[in-house]
Amino acid sequence: MRFDFDEPTCRLRTNSVKWDETPRVFNIPAGDDIIPMWVADTDFRCPPEVLEAVHGSFDAGMIAYKYLSPAFAEAVAGWMLRRHGLEIDPEWVLPLPSVVSGISAAMCALTEPGDEVIIQTPVYGPFMSVPSNCGRVVLDNKLIERCGDGRTLRYDIDFEGLEELAARPRAKMMVLCSPHNPVGRIFTPDELARIIDICRRNGVFLVSDEIHADVIISDRFTPILSVAGESRAAGDSLRGICQICSPSKSFNTPGSHAAYMIVPDRDERRRIDEFWDALHIPNCSFICEEVVTAAYNRAEYYVDELCEYIAGNVAYMTDFIKTALPAARVADTQATYLMWADLRGCGIPDREIVRVLCEKARVALQPGEWFHRDYKGYVRINVAAPRARLEEAARRIKAVYDEYASVPQ
């Protein structure tokens, strides 16, 4: 590999949410021994090409007003074509400070207060909070949990339930998480086509959050617009659908606030753009063009190597859970560096699992309730860290579970 993902990194005392906020968020004593595996960023350095570009943006000695050149959208279009086989017009690209703000902007621009928004839980927390904060109503098309072998979780779409929700008079938007966070599913082209068909027939605008699209462990990821484009060839338009992405997960650049929305329909794009203009909030940061162009034009090798390394970490953690924690179940992680596990039945009370692991193992995992209240005892585990750090976290977790297993129930 050109990049050393085993390199130890330290982000303590850098105002890191993941590292420095853990004691406050989990209410545990501070200390350099904590291993945080909750926030979805990586513990790998950015590719040198991105760091060089960011450093270069300060060469003029001023942090002044900037605008985005055509190079931003052209880099996005080039990446989509090379990485995902998706041909887009650079004019379709709208810059964003984050994926979540893009979801909020689309919701406010294209729906009305009181309208209903379909999501699929368990899912990334803001999918539930954004509609509520925007005065919309959440409709939950809960994913169907399956576990054929007793240890491996798989989540499928409840299409019958989706049909019923989409047919409601005030259902106006669906927010899809693809690949899915936290369950790690890559939806097949057939599944995506069914979602598009249901939304189109019912006049439901489809927003696809594809921030994790580059971190692929197995199978092949299909962008929503690729499937919609096939329908377009049959006479359908690309109206009523958009795709939101960012290099932040792939290149570890979330602090750059560099994201974008791909909106093929001109009128829908105008309405979203006008919403941003009315807020008078910049939709790009000082360094976002440098980050996007350097990452997408010069550092594709980094993502190739990242996926290989993450696949190894996922395999390691999957084997650990299945062998060291006999009652635990873990999802088949096809994409993302986030793993979803059910740790119930291992001796620790369901409501206490995250707290106990924080206090005794000093390992912080994202509690399942953050993705829906029904998932107490489940956790999301971020495995985007040097392997040695994962091995130490696993050793500590096993020690705690062994302690609880030895206590008569």
C-alpha positions as CSV (number, residue, x, y, z in Angstrom):
1,M,0.0,0.0,0.0
2,R,1.1,3.6,-0.7
3,F,-0.6,4.7,2.5
4,D,0.1,3.4,6.0
5,F,-3.2,2.9,7.7
6,D,-1.4,1.1,10.6
7,E,0.3,4.4,11.6
8,P,-0.7,5.4,15.2
9,T,-2.5,8.7,15.3
10,C,-3.4,10.9,18.3
11,R,-6.3,13.3,18.2
12,L,-6.5,14.0,21.9
13,R,-6.6,17.7,22.9
14,T,-7.4,18.8,19.3
15,N,-11.1,19.7,20.0
16,S,-12.0,16.4,18.4
17,V,-15.6,15.5,18.9
18,K,-14.8,11.8,18.8
19,W,-11.8,11.9,21.2
20,D,-12.2,14.9,23.4
21,E,-16.0,14.9,23.9
22,T,-16.2,11.3,24.8
23,P,-16.0,11.8,28.6
24,R,-18.7,14.4,28.6
25,V,-21.1,12.6,26.2
26,F,-20.7,9.2,28.0
27,N,-20.3,10.7,31.5
28,I,-17.1,8.9,32.3
29,P,-13.8,10.2,33.8
30,A,-11.4,11.7,31.3
31,G,-8.2,10.0,30.4
32,D,-5.8,9.1,27.6
33,D,-6.8,5.4,27.8
34,I,-10.3,5.9,26.3
35,I,-10.8,4.2,22.9
36,P,-13.7,6.0,21.2
37,M,-15.5,4.0,18.5
38,W,-18.7,6.0,18.1
39,V,-18.4,9.1,15.9
40,A,-18.3,8.3,12.2
41,D,-14.9,9.7,11.2
42,T,-11.7,7.8,10.8
43,D,-8.5,7.7,12.8
44,F,-6.4,7.8,9.6
45,R,-4.5,10.8,8.3
46,C,-5.9,12.4,5.1
47,P,-4.1,11.7,1.9
48,P,-1.1,14.0,1.5
49,E,-2.5,15.4,-1.8
50,V,-5.5,16.8,0.2
51,L,-3.3,18.2,2.9
52,E,-1.0,19.9,0.4
53,A,-4.0,21.5,-1.3
54,V,-5.4,22.8,1.9
55,H,-2.0,24.2,3.0
56,G,-1.7,25.8,-0.4
57,S,-5.0,27.6,0.0
58,F,-3.4,29.7,2.8
59,D,-0.3,30.7,0.8
60,A,-1.8,34.2,0.0
61,G,-1.8,34.9,3.7
62,M,-5.4,35.8,3.9
63,I,-8.6,33.9,4.8
64,A,-10.9,36.0,2.7
65,Y,-14.2,35.6,0.8
66,K,-14.0,33.0,-1.9
67,Y,-16.4,31.5,-4.5
68,L,-16.3,28.1,-6.1
69,S,-14.9,27.7,-9.6
70,P,-16.2,25.3,-12.2
71,A,-13.4,22.9,-11.0
72,F,-15.6,21.9,-8.0
73,A,-18.5,20.5,-10.0
74,E,-16.2,19.1,-12.7
75,A,-14.3,17.1,-10.1
76,V,-17.6,15.8,-8.7
77,A,-18.7,14.8,-12.2
78,G,-15.4,13.1,-13.0
79,W,-15.5,11.1,-9.7
80,M,-19.0,9.9,-10.3
81,L,-18.1,8.7,-13.8
82,R,-14.8,7.0,-12.9
83,R,-15.9,5.6,-9.5
84,H,-19.5,4.7,-10.1
85,G,-20.1,4.8,-13.8
86,L,-22.6,7.6,-13.4
87,E,-22.6,10.4,-16.0
88,I,-23.9,13.7,-14.7
89,D,-24.0,17.3,-15.9
90,P,-21.8,19.5,-13.7
91,E,-24.7,22.0,-13.7
92,W,-26.6,19.6,-11.5
93,V,-24.2,20.0,-8.6
94,L,-25.1,22.2,-5.7
95,P,-22.4,22.7,-3.0
96,L,-23.4,22.1,0.6
97,P,-21.7,22.5,4.0
98,S,-22.8,19.0,5.0
99,V,-25.0,16.2,3.9
100,V,-27.5,16.7,6.7
101,S,-27.9,20.4,5.9
102,G,-28.7,19.3,2.3
103,I,-31.4,17.0,3.5
104,S,-32.9,19.8,5.5
105,A,-32.7,22.2,2.6
106,A,-34.4,19.8,0.2
107,M,-37.1,19.2,2.8
108,C,-37.8,22.8,3.5
109,A,-37.7,23.8,-0.2
110,L,-39.7,21.0,-1.7
111,T,-42.3,20.1,1.0
112,E,-44.6,22.0,3.3
113,P,-45.0,22.1,7.1
114,G,-47.1,19.1,8.2
115,D,-46.1,17.0,5.2
116,E,-44.8,13.5,6.0
117,V,-41.3,12.2,5.4
118,I,-40.5,8.4,5.1
119,I,-37.4,7.0,6.7
120,Q,-36.1,3.5,7.3
121,T,-35.0,2.7,10.9
122,P,-32.7,1.8,12.5
123,V,-31.0,4.8,10.9
124,Y,-28.6,7.7,11.4
125,G,-30.2,9.9,14.1
126,P,-30.7,13.1,12.1
127,F,-33.0,11.3,9.7
128,M,-35.5,11.4,12.6
129,S,-34.7,14.8,14.1
130,V,-34.4,16.9,10.8
131,P,-38.1,16.3,9.7
132,S,-39.3,17.1,13.2
133,N,-37.2,20.3,13.4
134,C,-38.5,21.3,10.0
135,G,-42.1,20.9,11.1
136,R,-42.6,17.7,9.1
137,V,-43.9,14.3,10.3
138,V,-41.8,11.2,10.4
139,L,-43.2,8.0,8.8
140,D,-41.1,4.9,9.8
141,N,-40.7,2.2,7.1
142,K,-38.8,0.0,9.6
143,L,-36.3,-2.4,8.0
144,I,-37.0,-6.1,8.4
145,E,-34.4,-7.8,10.6
146,R,-33.5,-11.4,9.6
147,C,-30.9,-13.7,11.2
148,G,-30.9,-17.0,9.3
149,D,-27.8,-18.6,10.9
150,G,-28.5,-17.2,14.4
151,R,-25.4,-15.0,14.4
152,T,-25.5,-12.9,11.2
153,L,-28.0,-10.0,10.9
154,R,-29.4,-8.9,7.6
155,Y,-31.9,-6.1,7.0
156,D,-34.4,-5.9,4.1
157,I,-36.8,-3.3,2.9
158,D,-40.5,-3.8,3.8
159,F,-41.9,-2.9,0.4
160,E,-45.5,-3.6,1.3
161,G,-45.2,-1.2,4.2
162,L,-43.4,1.4,2.0
163,E,-46.3,1.2,-0.6
164,E,-48.8,2.0,2.2
165,L,-46.8,4.9,3.6
166,A,-46.1,6.4,0.2
167,A,-49.8,6.3,-0.7
168,R,-50.7,8.6,2.3
169,P,-52.0,12.0,1.0
170,R,-49.4,14.0,2.9
171,A,-46.4,11.8,2.3
172,K,-44.2,14.0,0.1
173,M,-40.6,12.9,0.7
174,M,-38.5,9.8,1.4
175,V,-35.0,10.0,2.7
176,L,-33.0,6.9,1.8
177,C,-29.7,6.0,3.4
178,S,-27.6,4.2,0.8
179,P,-25.4,2.5,1.7
180,H,-27.3,2.1,4.9
181,N,-25.9,3.5,8.2
182,P,-25.8,1.7,10.6
183,V,-26.7,-1.7,9.2
184,G,-24.2,-1.7,6.3
185,R,-26.5,-2.8,3.5
186,I,-25.9,-2.1,-0.1
187,F,-29.3,-2.0,-1.8
188,T,-29.4,-3.9,-5.1
189,P,-30.4,-2.1,-8.4
190,D,-33.7,-4.0,-8.3
191,E,-34.5,-2.8,-4.8
192,L,-33.6,0.8,-5.8
193,A,-35.8,0.5,-8.9
194,R,-38.7,-0.6,-6.7
195,I,-38.2,2.4,-4.4
196,I,-38.0,4.8,-7.3
197,D,-41.2,3.3,-8.8
198,I,-43.1,3.6,-5.5
199,C,-42.0,7.2,-5.0
200,R,-42.8,8.3,-8.6
201,R,-46.3,6.7,-8.6
202,N,-47.1,8.5,-5.4
203,G,-45.5,11.9,-6.0
204,V,-42.9,11.4,-3.2
205,F,-39.6,13.2,-3.7
206,L,-36.7,10.8,-3.1
207,V,-33.5,12.1,-1.4
208,S,-30.7,9.5,-1.3
209,D,-27.9,10.1,1.2
210,E,-24.9,8.4,-0.3
211,I,-22.1,9.8,1.9
212,H,-20.7,6.2,2.5
213,A,-20.9,5.3,-1.2
214,D,-17.1,5.0,-1.7
215,V,-16.4,2.7,1.3
216,I,-17.4,-0.6,-0.2
217,I,-16.5,-3.9,1.5
218,S,-18.4,-6.4,-0.8
219,D,-20.7,-6.3,-3.8
220,R,-21.0,-3.2,-5.9
221,F,-22.7,0.0,-5.0
222,T,-25.2,1.6,-7.4
223,P,-26.0,5.3,-7.1
224,I,-29.7,6.1,-7.1
225,L,-29.4,8.3,-10.2
226,S,-27.9,5.4,-12.2
227,V,-31.1,3.4,-11.7
228,A,-33.2,6.5,-12.3
229,G,-31.2,7.1,-15.4
230,E,-32.1,3.7,-16.8
231,S,-35.8,4.6,-16.2
232,R,-35.1,7.9,-18.0
233,A,-34.1,5.9,-21.1
234,A,-37.6,4.4,-21.1
235,G,-39.2,7.8,-21.1
236,D,-39.2,8.9,-17.5
237,S,-37.7,12.2,-16.3
238,L,-35.2,12.6,-13.5
239,R,-37.5,15.0,-11.7
240,G,-38.4,14.1,-8.1
241,I,-35.0,12.6,-7.1
242,C,-31.6,13.8,-5.9
243,Q,-28.4,12.4,-4.5
244,I,-26.3,13.9,-1.7
245,C,-22.7,13.0,-1.3
246,S,-19.4,14.1,0.2
247,P,-15.7,13.1,0.3
248,S,-15.7,13.3,4.1
249,K,-16.1,9.6,4.9
250,S,-13.8,8.4,2.1
251,F,-10.9,10.9,2.8
252,N,-11.6,11.8,6.4
253,T,-12.4,15.4,5.7
254,P,-15.6,16.1,7.6
255,G,-14.2,19.3,9.2
256,S,-13.8,20.9,5.8
257,H,-17.6,21.1,5.4
258,A,-17.3,20.0,1.8
259,A,-20.4,18.2,0.5
260,Y,-22.8,18.5,-2.5
261,M,-26.2,17.6,-3.9
262,I,-26.8,16.3,-7.4
263,V,-30.2,17.6,-8.5
264,P,-31.0,16.9,-12.2
265,D,-34.2,18.8,-12.5
266,R,-33.7,22.5,-13.1
267,D,-36.8,23.8,-11.2
268,E,-36.1,21.6,-8.1
269,R,-32.5,22.8,-8.2
270,R,-33.6,26.4,-8.4
271,R,-36.0,26.0,-5.4
272,I,-33.3,24.4,-3.2
273,D,-30.7,27.1,-4.3
274,E,-33.2,29.9,-3.4
275,F,-33.7,28.4,0.0
276,W,-30.0,28.6,0.7
277,D,-29.9,32.2,-0.6
278,A,-32.7,33.2,1.7
279,L,-30.8,31.9,4.7
280,H,-27.7,34.0,3.9
281,I,-25.5,31.1,5.1
282,P,-22.5,30.2,3.0
283,N,-22.9,26.8,1.4
284,C,-19.2,26.2,1.0
285,S,-16.1,26.7,3.2
286,F,-12.8,28.4,2.6
287,I,-11.1,25.1,1.7
288,C,-14.0,23.0,0.3
289,E,-12.9,23.3,-3.4
290,E,-9.3,22.4,-2.5
291,V,-10.5,19.3,-0.6
292,V,-12.9,18.1,-3.3
293,T,-10.6,18.7,-6.3
294,A,-7.5,17.2,-4.6
295,A,-9.4,14.2,-3.3
296,Y,-11.3,13.3,-6.4
297,N,-8.7,14.2,-9.0
298,R,-5.5,13.1,-7.3
299,A,-6.1,10.6,-4.5
300,E,-8.3,7.8,-5.8
301,Y,-5.7,5.3,-4.8
302,Y,-6.3,6.2,-1.1
303,V,-10.0,5.1,-1.3
304,D,-8.9,1.8,-3.0
305,E,-6.5,1.1,-0.2
306,L,-8.9,2.3,2.5
307,C,-11.6,-0.2,1.3
308,E,-9.0,-3.0,1.4
309,Y,-7.9,-2.0,5.0
310,I,-11.5,-1.6,6.3
311,A,-12.5,-4.9,4.8
312,G,-9.7,-6.5,6.9
313,N,-10.9,-4.6,10.0
314,V,-14.5,-5.7,9.4
315,A,-13.5,-9.3,9.1
316,Y,-11.4,-9.1,12.2
317,M,-14.2,-7.6,14.3
318,T,-16.8,-9.9,12.9
319,D,-14.7,-12.9,13.8
320,F,-14.1,-11.5,17.3
321,I,-17.8,-10.9,18.0
322,K,-18.8,-14.4,16.8
323,T,-16.1,-16.2,18.6
324,A,-15.5,-14.2,21.8
325,L,-19.1,-13.1,22.5
326,P,-21.2,-16.3,22.0
327,A,-24.6,-14.7,22.4
328,A,-23.9,-11.7,20.2
329,R,-25.1,-11.1,16.6
330,V,-23.5,-8.9,14.0
331,A,-24.7,-7.5,10.7
332,D,-23.3,-8.5,7.4
333,T,-21.3,-5.3,6.7
334,Q,-21.3,-4.8,2.9
335,A,-20.3,-1.1,3.0
336,T,-19.2,1.7,5.4
337,Y,-16.7,1.4,8.2
338,L,-19.5,1.2,10.7
339,M,-20.6,-2.2,12.1
340,W,-24.0,-3.0,13.7
341,A,-24.1,-5.5,16.5
342,D,-26.7,-6.9,18.9
343,L,-24.9,-7.5,22.2
344,R,-28.0,-8.6,24.2
345,G,-27.9,-11.8,26.1
346,C,-24.2,-11.6,26.9
347,G,-24.7,-11.1,30.6
348,I,-24.8,-7.3,30.9
349,P,-28.3,-5.8,31.2
350,D,-29.4,-4.4,27.8
351,R,-29.8,-0.8,29.1
352,E,-26.3,-0.9,30.7
353,I,-24.2,-2.3,27.9
354,V,-22.8,1.0,26.6
355,R,-22.3,2.4,30.1
356,V,-20.5,-0.7,31.4
357,L,-18.2,-0.9,28.4
358,C,-17.4,2.8,28.8
359,E,-16.7,2.5,32.5
360,K,-15.0,-0.8,32.7
361,A,-13.4,-1.3,29.3
362,R,-13.0,2.4,28.5
363,V,-14.3,1.7,25.0
364,A,-17.1,4.0,23.8
365,L,-19.6,2.5,21.3
366,Q,-22.6,4.3,19.8
367,P,-25.7,3.1,21.6
368,G,-28.4,1.5,19.4
369,E,-31.1,3.8,20.8
370,W,-29.6,6.6,18.9
371,F,-30.8,4.9,15.7
372,H,-34.3,4.2,17.1
373,R,-35.6,3.7,20.6
374,D,-36.3,0.0,19.9
375,Y,-32.6,-1.0,19.7
376,K,-31.4,-1.0,23.3
377,G,-28.6,-3.5,23.6
378,Y,-27.5,-2.9,20.0
379,V,-24.4,-0.9,19.2
380,R,-22.7,0.7,16.3
381,I,-18.9,0.2,16.1
382,N,-16.6,2.4,14.1
383,V,-13.7,0.2,12.9
384,A,-11.9,2.9,10.9
385,A,-8.8,2.8,13.1
386,P,-5.4,1.2,13.0
387,R,-5.7,-2.6,13.6
388,A,-3.7,-2.5,16.8
389,R,-6.3,-0.2,18.3
390,L,-9.1,-2.5,17.3
391,E,-7.3,-5.4,18.9
392,E,-6.9,-3.6,22.1
393,A,-10.5,-2.6,22.2
394,A,-11.5,-6.2,21.5
395,R,-9.3,-7.4,24.3
396,R,-10.9,-5.0,26.8
397,I,-14.4,-5.8,25.7
398,K,-13.8,-9.6,26.1
399,A,-12.4,-9.1,29.6
400,V,-15.6,-7.3,30.7
401,Y,-17.8,-9.9,29.1
402,D,-15.8,-12.7,30.7
403,E,-16.2,-10.9,34.1
404,Y,-20.0,-10.8,33.7
405,A,-20.3,-14.3,32.3
406,S,-18.6,-15.7,35.4
407,V,-21.3,-14.1,37.7
408,P,-24.3,-16.5,38.3
409,Q,-27.4,-15.0,36.8
